[in-house]
């Protein structure tokens, strides 16, 4: 069951005019730390905060009092990286002691905002001219999935994104994704080209025989109807692979 959220209460509020108690001193120190972190964030560059400090700050909204550093470090230790934390399933996040529904929602909102910003940037310019932005978007969205997901990015004649289509979940073979259906969808949305994308939950992005076979069938089906398969990108926690770069398309 998900853990209930620890509110990190510092105890009773300070009495006016009284000497600070141990609890009061802890509260003041906590507020001072938050303010220093805020100023570093606002005045510093992209690397102003370490990964655990980014998580600390994100947790402030859901945990208004207390030291969020131990929780931030526990999240990084459990999931392995900042990206993995932000892309973790909310139920998995709530298995970490001290992190409840509000904190899980705060972290997921950041991940969602990041993906939408990247997608918006991609939609306004040709995909092939912003390839790294595309890879960043796909990696953030798919590298840490625990199931295999197949997506098809449909592009117009200027290679701008028309539709980011969630085609299927499960192993990538003709039982999960039919070449003729991929091309039919392209005709329906008026696409001139497409990019096939899927992830490997194992972590390694190296293509399997089935990956190569389905890619070649979709490429051939597209050629018959004037739809270009630009690439098949495989995403994993260990990186990504382009089948075109490997000479397999």
Secondary structure, DSSP 4 states (H G I P E B T S, - for coil): -PPPPP-----SPPPTTSPP-HHHHHHHHHHHHHHHHHHHHHHS-TTSS-HHHHHHHHHHTT--SS--HHHHHHHHHHHSSHHHHHTS-HHHHTTSTT--HHHHHHHHHHHHHHHHHHHHHHHTS-GGGGHHHHHHHHHHHHTT-SS-EEEEEEE-TT--EEEEEEEEESSSSTTT--HHHHHHHHHHHT-SEEEEEEE-TTS--PPPHHHHHHHHHHHHHHHHHT-EEEEEEEEETTEEEETTTTT--
